[in-house]
């Protein structure tokens, strides 16, 4: 109860700092994109997400990013992760920045959010209408082609929606199957995220304080024509097991 009381004023401070960061970086991002092209735009987005991570320190949140593997850049990747909150995304963008992560996001995020919406529309990600699965799959196919040709990393959260209590949801596989079938030379990188849900343990206000968000990169997998269904089973089990043991 005491932690929740403390969370109220800290959440107000956090929201002010968070909102100011998004507003400040929106024109910076626009100028980089319009005036200097992709590399400058990406750099502004990388720094934005580092700042968004720092904003979380107001809530006593800390991050651990665990990657014991040497992953070479310059070839296409598919990052497969579980999803617990919007706070999953900044550490992925920052810590995986040399791989150029691009996201499959719901179309509602493509408007109305300073900096975030602009990057989703212009930074190489794809916005899908989850109520229209046929068009969504077509959009993912085009996204896969773009990621593949640019040697970027496609990031997908196969659960579809975030877990509100940290318990991993069963994968909805169609989107991931589409990515894998259209990116046969991609390296698959399973990524487990733990404790991010605790930043929303009370709902959107107040936010949870003191969470230790852990991101764990698992052994990268060379897809190389493996059976897609068996491979997804393996990835889902690996992510689920780690998250369950590290909440």
C-alpha positions as CSV (number, residue, x, y, z in Angstrom):
1,X,0.0,0.0,0.0
2,X,2.8,2.4,0.9
3,X,4.5,1.7,-2.5
4,X,1.3,2.5,-4.3
5,X,1.0,5.8,-2.4
6,X,4.6,6.7,-3.3
7,X,3.8,5.8,-6.9
8,X,1.3,8.6,-7.4
9,X,3.7,11.6,-7.2
10,X,6.4,9.7,-9.0
11,X,4.1,8.8,-11.8
12,X,3.1,12.5,-12.3
13,X,6.8,13.4,-12.5
14,X,7.5,10.5,-14.9
15,X,4.6,11.4,-17.2
16,X,5.8,15.0,-17.4
17,X,9.4,14.0,-18.2
18,X,8.2,11.2,-20.6
19,X,5.8,13.6,-22.4
20,X,8.4,16.3,-22.7
21,X,10.9,13.8,-24.2
22,X,8.4,12.8,-26.9
23,X,7.5,16.4,-27.7
24,X,11.2,17.5,-27.9
25,X,12.2,14.6,-30.1
26,X,9.3,14.9,-32.5
27,X,10.7,17.9,-34.5
28,X,14.2,16.6,-34.1
29,X,13.1,13.3,-35.7
30,X,11.2,15.1,-38.4
31,X,14.2,17.3,-39.3
32,X,16.5,14.3,-39.4
33,X,14.2,12.4,-41.6
34,X,13.3,15.2,-44.0
35,X,16.7,16.9,-44.1
36,X,19.3,14.1,-43.8
37,X,17.7,10.8,-44.6
38,X,17.5,7.4,-43.0
39,X,20.7,7.2,-41.1
40,X,20.1,10.5,-39.3
41,X,16.5,9.6,-38.6
42,X,17.5,6.3,-37.1
43,X,20.2,7.9,-34.9
44,X,17.5,10.3,-33.5
45,X,15.2,7.4,-32.8
46,X,18.0,5.5,-31.1
47,X,18.8,8.4,-28.8
48,X,15.1,9.0,-28.2
49,X,14.7,5.5,-26.9
50,X,17.7,5.7,-24.7
51,X,16.1,8.8,-23.2
52,X,12.8,7.0,-22.7
53,X,14.7,4.3,-20.8
54,X,16.3,7.0,-18.6
55,X,12.8,8.5,-17.9
56,X,11.9,5.2,-16.3
57,X,14.5,5.8,-13.6
58,X,12.1,8.3,-12.1
59,X,10.0,5.2,-11.2
60,X,13.0,3.3,-9.8
61,X,12.9,1.0,-12.9
62,X,16.2,-0.6,-14.0
63,X,17.0,-2.7,-17.0
64,X,19.3,-5.7,-17.5
65,X,20.0,-6.7,-21.1
66,X,21.7,-10.1,-21.3
67,X,23.3,-11.1,-24.5
68,X,26.0,-13.8,-24.4
69,X,26.1,-14.3,-28.1
70,X,28.1,-12.6,-30.9
71,X,25.5,-11.8,-33.5
72,X,26.8,-10.4,-36.8
73,X,24.9,-7.5,-38.4
74,X,24.5,-7.0,-42.1
75,X,22.0,-9.8,-42.7
76,X,18.2,-10.1,-42.1
77,X,17.0,-11.1,-38.7
78,X,13.7,-11.9,-37.0
79,X,13.5,-11.0,-33.3
80,X,10.8,-13.0,-31.6
81,X,9.8,-11.7,-28.1
82,X,7.1,-12.0,-25.6
83,X,5.2,-8.8,-24.8
84,X,4.4,-7.3,-21.4
85,X,4.1,-3.5,-21.8
86,X,5.1,-0.6,-24.1
87,X,8.2,-0.4,-21.9
88,X,9.5,-3.5,-23.8
89,X,10.2,-1.5,-26.9
90,X,12.8,1.2,-25.9
91,X,15.4,-1.3,-24.7
92,X,15.0,-3.4,-27.8
93,X,15.5,-0.4,-30.1
94,X,18.5,0.8,-28.0
95,X,20.3,-2.4,-27.3
96,X,19.7,-4.0,-30.7
97,X,20.2,-0.7,-32.6
98,X,23.0,-2.0,-34.8
99,X,20.5,-4.5,-36.3
100,X,18.0,-1.8,-37.3
101,X,14.9,-3.3,-35.4
102,X,11.6,-2.6,-37.2
103,X,8.2,-3.5,-35.6
104,X,4.9,-5.0,-36.5
105,X,2.5,-2.7,-34.7
106,X,-1.2,-2.1,-34.5
107,X,-2.4,0.7,-36.7
108,X,-3.8,2.7,-33.8
109,X,-0.2,3.5,-32.7
110,X,0.4,5.2,-36.1
111,X,-1.3,8.5,-35.1
112,X,-1.6,10.8,-32.1
113,X,1.6,9.9,-30.2
114,X,4.4,12.4,-30.7
115,X,7.7,10.8,-31.9
116,X,6.4,7.3,-31.6
117,X,3.7,7.5,-34.3
118,X,6.1,9.4,-36.6
119,X,8.8,6.7,-36.3
120,X,6.3,3.9,-36.9
121,X,5.0,5.6,-40.1
122,X,8.4,6.6,-41.5
123,X,11.1,4.5,-39.9
124,X,10.5,1.2,-41.7
125,X,8.0,-0.5,-39.4
126,X,4.6,-1.7,-40.5
127,X,1.1,-0.8,-39.1
128,X,-1.6,-3.5,-39.4
129,X,-5.3,-3.6,-38.8
130,X,-5.8,-6.6,-36.5
131,X,-9.5,-6.7,-37.5
132,X,-8.6,-7.3,-41.1
133,X,-6.4,-10.4,-41.1
134,X,-6.2,-10.7,-44.9
135,X,-4.7,-7.2,-45.4
136,X,-2.6,-7.6,-42.3
137,X,-0.9,-10.7,-43.7
138,X,-0.4,-8.9,-47.0
139,X,1.2,-6.0,-45.2
140,X,3.5,-8.4,-43.3
141,X,4.6,-10.0,-46.5
142,X,5.6,-6.6,-47.9
143,X,7.3,-5.7,-44.6
144,X,9.3,-8.9,-44.7
145,X,10.5,-8.1,-48.2
146,X,11.6,-4.7,-47.2
147,X,13.4,-5.9,-44.1
148,X,15.0,-8.7,-46.0
149,X,16.3,-6.5,-48.8
150,X,17.7,-3.9,-46.3
151,X,19.3,-6.5,-43.9
152,X,17.2,-5.2,-41.0
153,X,15.7,-7.0,-38.1
154,X,11.9,-7.6,-37.9
155,X,10.6,-7.5,-34.4
156,X,7.4,-9.5,-33.7
157,X,5.4,-10.1,-30.5
158,X,3.6,-13.3,-31.4
159,X,1.3,-13.2,-28.4
160,X,-0.6,-10.5,-30.2
161,X,-1.4,-8.5,-27.0
162,X,0.6,-7.9,-23.9
163,X,0.4,-10.1,-20.9
164,X,-1.0,-8.1,-18.0
165,X,0.4,-10.4,-15.3
166,X,3.6,-11.6,-16.9
167,X,2.4,-15.1,-17.7
168,X,3.2,-15.7,-21.4
169,X,0.3,-16.1,-23.7
170,X,0.0,-18.8,-26.4
171,X,1.6,-17.6,-29.6
172,X,-0.7,-16.5,-32.5
173,X,1.5,-18.0,-35.2
174,X,0.2,-16.7,-38.5
175,X,2.3,-13.4,-38.5
176,X,5.5,-15.2,-37.5
177,X,4.9,-18.0,-40.0
178,X,4.5,-15.3,-42.7
179,X,7.7,-13.6,-41.7
180,X,9.7,-16.8,-41.6
181,X,8.3,-18.1,-45.0
182,X,9.2,-14.8,-46.7
183,X,12.6,-14.4,-45.0
184,X,14.2,-17.9,-45.5
185,X,17.7,-16.6,-45.0
186,X,17.0,-14.7,-41.7
187,X,18.6,-15.4,-38.4
188,X,15.9,-16.0,-35.7
189,X,16.7,-14.4,-32.4
190,X,14.4,-15.4,-29.5
191,X,14.2,-12.7,-26.8
192,X,12.6,-13.1,-23.4
193,X,11.3,-10.1,-21.5
194,X,10.5,-10.3,-17.7
195,X,9.0,-7.9,-15.2
196,X,8.0,-5.2,-17.7
197,X,4.4,-5.9,-16.7
198,X,5.1,-4.7,-13.2
199,X,5.3,-1.1,-14.5
200,X,1.6,-1.4,-15.1
201,X,0.7,-3.5,-12.1
202,X,-1.9,-0.9,-10.8
203,X,-3.1,0.0,-14.3
204,X,-2.0,3.1,-16.2
205,X,-2.1,5.4,-13.1
206,X,-0.3,5.2,-10.9
207,X,2.5,3.2,-12.5
208,X,4.4,0.5,-10.7
209,X,7.7,1.4,-9.2
210,X,10.9,-0.4,-8.6
211,X,10.6,-3.0,-11.4
212,X,13.7,-4.7,-12.6
213,X,13.1,-5.4,-16.3
214,X,15.2,-8.2,-17.8
215,X,15.7,-8.9,-21.4
216,X,17.5,-12.1,-22.3
217,X,18.8,-12.9,-25.8
218,X,18.7,-16.6,-26.5
219,X,20.8,-18.7,-28.9
220,X,20.3,-17.3,-32.4
221,X,18.9,-19.8,-34.8
222,X,19.8,-20.1,-38.5
223,X,16.4,-20.7,-40.1
224,X,17.8,-22.4,-43.2
225,X,14.7,-24.2,-44.2
226,X,13.8,-25.9,-40.9
227,X,10.3,-27.0,-40.3
228,X,8.5,-23.7,-39.4
229,X,6.0,-25.2,-37.0
230,X,8.6,-27.2,-35.0
231,X,10.9,-24.2,-34.9
232,X,8.1,-21.9,-33.5
233,X,7.3,-24.6,-30.9
234,X,11.0,-24.5,-29.8
235,X,11.1,-20.7,-29.6
236,X,7.8,-20.5,-27.7
237,X,8.9,-23.1,-25.2
238,X,12.3,-21.3,-24.7
239,X,10.8,-17.9,-24.1
240,X,7.9,-19.2,-21.9
241,X,10.3,-21.2,-19.7
242,X,12.7,-18.3,-19.2
243,X,10.0,-15.8,-18.4
244,X,8.2,-18.1,-16.0
245,X,11.4,-18.7,-14.1
246,X,12.5,-15.1,-14.0
247,X,9.5,-13.0,-12.9
